């Protein structure tokens, strides 16, 4: 037997057994609730739904279109510290205290902290790469001939310049070049660096031009 019960707080609709509670308008069924509590409706206005809603099984939904939707492919989320050597678009992984995202987008470069040079100075020259750098010359309380080599983490002492000066540099750590600069006047001295013996060879002699 089905009953309708009204109180000051609630309106209770009860359907015994396997009967359903049906909602009709002008003798046309608009919705029903099964004995298992499953709500079936011809139309639901999602904008009017509030509160904690039950999970919806997408496989039973009909009438959906893909207009305006963007298809997103599968991606990998890796939190075990493994470095993704060939990340795909959207891959996320964690390594050494940082999260990384695989993307084809380009971003403006940013600076991060590296190892400090051994001798703080101004007007020095630089050469090489981020993992094999070279700096030389400059000025502290006087002109400096100090050369330092960088391994991507820290600096170590290299061979001194033949001519202490504020200068310019080029080349690599294994084939460095130091040229020009300023001593007591503008300098045209050029020196080549060889990290093997840790020394420079002067290529240009100002007095002779050779």
C-alpha positions as CSV (number, residue, x, y, z in Angstrom):
1,X,0.0,0.0,0.0
2,X,1.2,3.5,-0.8
3,X,0.5,6.4,1.5
4,X,0.9,10.2,1.7
5,X,1.5,11.6,5.1
6,X,1.7,15.3,6.0
7,X,3.1,16.9,9.2
8,X,4.1,20.4,10.3
9,X,7.6,19.7,9.0
10,X,7.5,17.0,6.3
11,X,5.5,15.6,3.4
12,X,6.1,11.9,3.3
13,X,5.4,9.8,0.2
14,X,5.5,6.1,0.8
15,X,5.4,3.2,-1.7
16,X,5.5,-0.3,-0.2
17,X,7.3,-3.2,-1.7
18,X,8.7,-2.7,-5.2
19,X,6.3,0.1,-6.1
20,X,7.6,3.4,-7.4
21,X,6.7,6.9,-6.5
22,X,5.7,8.7,-9.7
23,X,5.4,12.4,-10.4
24,X,3.0,13.5,-13.1
25,X,1.8,16.7,-14.6
26,X,-1.4,16.7,-16.7
27,X,-1.3,12.8,-16.5
28,X,2.2,12.8,-18.1
29,X,5.0,11.2,-16.0
30,X,7.9,13.6,-15.4
31,X,9.9,11.7,-12.8
32,X,9.9,8.6,-10.6
33,X,11.7,7.2,-7.6
34,X,12.3,3.5,-7.5
35,X,12.2,1.3,-4.3
36,X,16.0,1.4,-4.5
37,X,16.0,5.2,-4.3
38,X,16.9,5.8,-7.9
39,X,15.5,9.0,-9.3
40,X,14.5,8.9,-13.0
41,X,13.5,12.1,-14.7
42,X,12.8,13.2,-18.3
43,X,14.5,16.6,-17.6
44,X,16.6,18.0,-14.7
45,X,17.5,21.6,-14.4
46,X,21.1,21.4,-13.1
47,X,21.2,25.1,-12.3
48,X,18.6,24.5,-9.6
49,X,20.4,21.6,-7.9
50,X,21.9,22.3,-4.5
51,X,23.4,20.5,-1.5
52,X,25.3,17.2,-1.6
53,X,24.4,15.4,-4.8
54,X,24.8,11.7,-5.5
55,X,27.4,10.5,-8.0
56,X,26.2,10.3,-11.6
57,X,27.2,7.4,-13.8
58,X,28.2,9.0,-17.1
59,X,27.5,5.9,-19.1
60,X,23.8,6.3,-18.5
61,X,23.6,9.9,-19.6
62,X,22.1,10.7,-23.0
63,X,21.7,13.7,-25.2
64,X,25.2,15.0,-24.5
65,X,27.3,16.8,-27.2
66,X,31.0,17.5,-27.5
67,X,30.5,21.1,-28.8
68,X,32.8,23.5,-27.0
69,X,34.7,20.7,-25.2
70,X,38.4,20.1,-25.4
71,X,39.7,16.6,-25.5
72,X,42.5,16.0,-22.9
73,X,44.9,13.1,-23.4
74,X,46.3,10.9,-20.7
75,X,49.3,12.0,-18.8
76,X,51.7,10.6,-16.2
77,X,51.9,11.7,-12.5
78,X,55.2,10.5,-11.0
79,X,56.0,11.2,-7.4
80,X,58.8,8.6,-6.7
81,X,61.7,10.9,-7.7
82,X,62.2,9.4,-11.1
83,X,63.3,11.9,-13.8
84,X,61.2,11.9,-16.9
85,X,63.8,11.7,-19.7
86,X,61.2,12.2,-22.5
87,X,58.2,13.8,-20.9
88,X,54.9,14.0,-22.7
89,X,52.6,17.0,-22.7
90,X,51.0,17.3,-19.3
91,X,53.3,14.8,-17.5
92,X,54.0,15.9,-13.9
93,X,56.9,14.5,-11.9
94,X,58.7,15.3,-8.6
95,X,62.5,15.2,-8.2
96,X,64.9,16.7,-5.7
97,X,62.4,18.9,-3.9
98,X,60.8,20.3,-7.1
99,X,57.7,19.6,-9.3
100,X,58.1,19.6,-13.0
101,X,55.5,19.9,-15.8
102,X,56.0,18.6,-19.3
103,X,54.8,21.2,-21.7
104,X,55.4,22.6,-25.2
105,X,54.7,26.1,-24.1
106,X,57.5,28.7,-23.9
107,X,58.1,30.7,-20.8
108,X,60.3,33.7,-19.9
109,X,63.6,32.5,-18.4
110,X,64.2,33.0,-14.7
111,X,67.4,33.1,-12.6
112,X,68.1,30.7,-9.7
113,X,70.9,30.7,-7.2
114,X,74.3,29.2,-8.2
115,X,77.6,28.8,-6.4
116,X,79.3,32.1,-5.4
117,X,82.6,33.0,-7.0
118,X,85.7,32.7,-4.8
119,X,86.8,36.3,-5.3
120,X,84.1,39.0,-5.3
121,X,85.0,41.7,-7.8
122,X,83.6,44.0,-10.5
123,X,84.5,44.3,-14.2
124,X,85.3,40.6,-14.7
125,X,84.8,38.6,-17.9
126,X,83.0,35.4,-18.4
127,X,83.0,32.5,-20.9
128,X,81.8,28.9,-21.2
129,X,78.5,27.4,-20.3
130,X,76.3,27.0,-17.2
131,X,77.9,23.6,-16.3
132,X,81.5,24.5,-17.4
133,X,82.0,28.3,-16.9
134,X,85.0,30.5,-16.7
135,X,85.5,34.0,-15.2
136,X,88.6,36.0,-15.2
137,X,90.1,39.4,-14.3
138,X,88.2,42.3,-12.8
139,X,88.8,44.7,-10.0
140,X,88.8,44.4,-6.2
141,X,91.0,46.9,-4.4
142,X,93.3,46.7,-7.4
143,X,93.1,45.1,-10.8
144,X,92.8,41.3,-10.6
145,X,94.3,38.5,-12.6
146,X,92.3,35.8,-10.8
147,X,90.7,33.1,-13.0
148,X,88.0,30.7,-11.7
149,X,86.4,27.6,-13.3
150,X,82.7,26.6,-12.7
151,X,81.3,23.1,-12.7
152,X,77.7,23.9,-12.5
153,X,77.7,24.0,-8.7
154,X,80.9,25.7,-7.4
155,X,83.9,27.6,-8.5
156,X,87.6,26.5,-8.2
157,X,90.8,28.4,-8.9
158,X,92.3,28.4,-12.4
159,X,95.4,29.8,-13.9
160,X,96.0,33.6,-13.5
161,X,95.8,36.0,-16.3
162,X,99.1,37.3,-17.6
163,X,97.8,40.9,-17.5
164,X,95.5,41.8,-14.6
165,X,92.7,44.0,-15.9
166,X,89.0,44.6,-16.2
167,X,88.3,42.7,-19.4
168,X,86.0,40.8,-21.7
169,X,85.8,37.1,-22.4
170,X,84.6,34.5,-24.9
171,X,84.9,30.8,-25.8
172,X,84.6,27.8,-23.5
173,X,86.2,26.6,-20.3
174,X,88.6,24.4,-22.3
175,X,89.3,27.0,-24.9
176,X,88.8,30.4,-23.2
177,X,89.6,33.8,-24.7
178,X,90.2,37.0,-22.8
179,X,90.7,40.3,-24.7
180,X,90.9,44.0,-24.3
181,X,89.8,45.8,-21.2
182,X,91.3,48.4,-19.0
183,X,94.6,48.6,-17.1
184,X,95.9,52.2,-16.6
185,X,94.5,52.8,-20.1
186,X,92.5,50.8,-22.6
187,X,94.1,47.5,-23.2
188,X,94.4,45.5,-26.5
189,X,96.0,42.4,-24.9
190,X,94.5,39.1,-25.9
191,X,95.1,35.8,-24.0
192,X,94.1,32.2,-24.6
193,X,93.2,29.9,-21.8
194,X,94.1,26.2,-21.5
195,X,92.7,24.5,-18.4
196,X,95.2,21.6,-18.7
197,X,98.2,23.5,-17.4
198,X,95.9,26.2,-16.0
199,X,97.6,29.1,-17.8
200,X,97.1,31.7,-20.5
201,X,99.1,32.2,-23.7
202,X,99.4,35.8,-24.9
203,X,98.3,36.0,-28.6
204,X,98.8,39.8,-29.1
205,X,101.7,41.8,-27.9
206,X,100.9,45.6,-27.7
207,X,104.4,46.8,-28.2
208,X,104.9,44.8,-31.5
209,X,101.4,44.3,-32.6
210,X,102.2,40.5,-33.0
